[in-house]
Amino acid sequence: MTNLKMVLMKKGMSGKKLAELAGVSRSTVYKYMSNNRSLSEKVAVKFASVLGVAPAELLGLVDPT
């Protein structure tokens, strides 16, 4: 399971909602969630801002809280 998916589960947020709030397509979010696409720092910062977590959590640099 990706860190993005774990954080979404803990926050009770769907990939669809994250896509809406971050201004990206649902397919883009689901590609990151399924590890079909590597999360860049730029995207991690955008998602982290929406989710209220540190970008490092999404990038796997620290354990998700």
C-alpha contacts under 8 A as a table, 3 or more apart, distances in Angstrom:
res1	aa1	res2	aa2	distance
1	M	5	K	6.46
1	M	6	M	6.85
1	M	33	M	7.98
1	M	34	S	7.76
2	T	5	K	5.19
2	T	6	M	6.34
2	T	33	M	6.11
2	T	34	S	7.12
2	T	35	N	6.85
3	N	6	M	5.00
3	N	7	V	6.11
3	N	57	E	6.82
3	N	58	L	5.24
3	N	59	L	7.20
3	N	60	G	6.38
3	N	64	P	6.72
4	L	7	V	5.24
4	L	8	L	6.15
4	L	32	Y	7.53
4	L	33	M	6.06
4	L	58	L	5.32
5	K	8	L	5.09
5	K	9	M	6.19
5	K	33	M	5.48
6	M	9	M	5.15
6	M	10	K	6.23
6	M	64	P	7.55
7	V	10	K	5.06
7	V	11	K	6.08
7	V	51	L	7.90
7	V	58	L	7.74
7	V	64	P	6.75
7	V	65	T	7.99
8	L	11	K	5.10
8	L	12	G	5.92
8	L	13	M	5.10
8	L	14	S	6.48
8	L	15	G	7.38
8	L	51	L	7.75
9	M	12	G	4.97
9	M	13	M	6.31
9	M	14	S	7.67
10	K	13	M	7.84
11	K	51	L	7.49
13	M	17	K	6.42
13	M	18	L	6.96
14	S	17	K	5.23
14	S	18	L	6.37
15	G	18	L	5.06
15	G	19	A	6.12
15	G	26	R	6.66
15	G	29	V	6.06
15	G	30	Y	6.56
16	K	19	A	5.11
16	K	20	E	6.33
16	K	26	R	5.42
16	K	29	V	7.69
17	K	20	E	5.06
17	K	21	L	6.18
18	L	21	L	5.18
18	L	22	A	5.85
18	L	29	V	7.52
18	L	47	F	7.36
18	L	50	V	7.27
18	L	51	L	7.94
19	A	22	A	5.19
19	A	23	G	5.77
19	A	24	V	4.95
19	A	25	S	5.59
19	A	26	R	5.28
19	A	28	T	7.85
19	A	29	V	6.16
20	E	23	G	5.31
20	E	24	V	6.58
20	E	25	S	7.46
20	E	26	R	7.78
21	L	50	V	6.69
22	A	46	K	6.46
22	A	47	F	6.30
22	A	50	V	6.55
24	V	28	T	6.67
24	V	29	V	7.38
25	S	28	T	5.26
25	S	29	V	6.69
26	R	29	V	5.20
26	R	30	Y	6.19
27	S	30	Y	5.06
27	S	31	K	6.09
28	T	31	K	5.19
28	T	32	Y	6.54
29	V	32	Y	5.22
29	V	33	M	6.15
30	Y	33	M	4.79
30	Y	34	S	6.03
31	K	34	S	5.29
31	K	35	N	6.09
31	K	36	N	4.93
31	K	37	R	5.45
32	Y	35	N	5.09
32	Y	36	N	6.06
32	Y	37	R	5.09
32	Y	38	S	6.36
32	Y	39	L	6.27
33	M	36	N	7.71
34	S	37	R	7.74
35	N	38	S	6.45
39	L	43	V	6.39
39	L	44	A	6.25
39	L	58	L	7.98
39	L	59	L	6.77
40	S	43	V	5.33
40	S	44	A	6.02
40	S	59	L	7.97
41	E	44	A	4.95
41	E	45	V	6.12
41	E	55	P	7.45
41	E	59	L	7.56
42	K	45	V	5.31
42	K	46	K	6.51
43	V	46	K	5.05
43	V	47	F	6.12
44	A	47	F	5.15
44	A	48	A	5.78
44	A	55	P	5.23
44	A	56	A	7.93
44	A	58	L	6.20
44	A	59	L	6.80
45	V	48	A	5.07
45	V	49	S	6.09
45	V	54	A	7.75
45	V	55	P	5.18
46	K	49	S	5.31
46	K	50	V	6.61
47	F	50	V	5.19
47	F	51	L	6.12
47	F	55	P	7.70
48	A	51	L	4.95
48	A	52	G	5.66
48	A	53	V	5.00
48	A	54	A	5.73
48	A	55	P	5.16
48	A	58	L	7.18
49	S	52	G	5.26
49	S	53	V	6.70
49	S	54	A	7.77
49	S	55	P	7.99
53	V	57	E	6.96
54	A	57	E	5.55
54	A	58	L	7.30
55	P	58	L	5.32
55	P	59	L	6.31
56	A	59	L	4.98
56	A	60	G	6.07
56	A	61	L	4.98
56	A	62	V	5.89
57	E	60	G	5.27
57	E	61	L	6.02
57	E	62	V	5.18
57	E	63	D	6.00
57	E	64	P	5.13
57	E	65	T	7.86
58	L	61	L	7.69
58	L	64	P	7.49
59	L	62	V	7.87
60	G	63	D	6.57
60	G	64	P	7.81
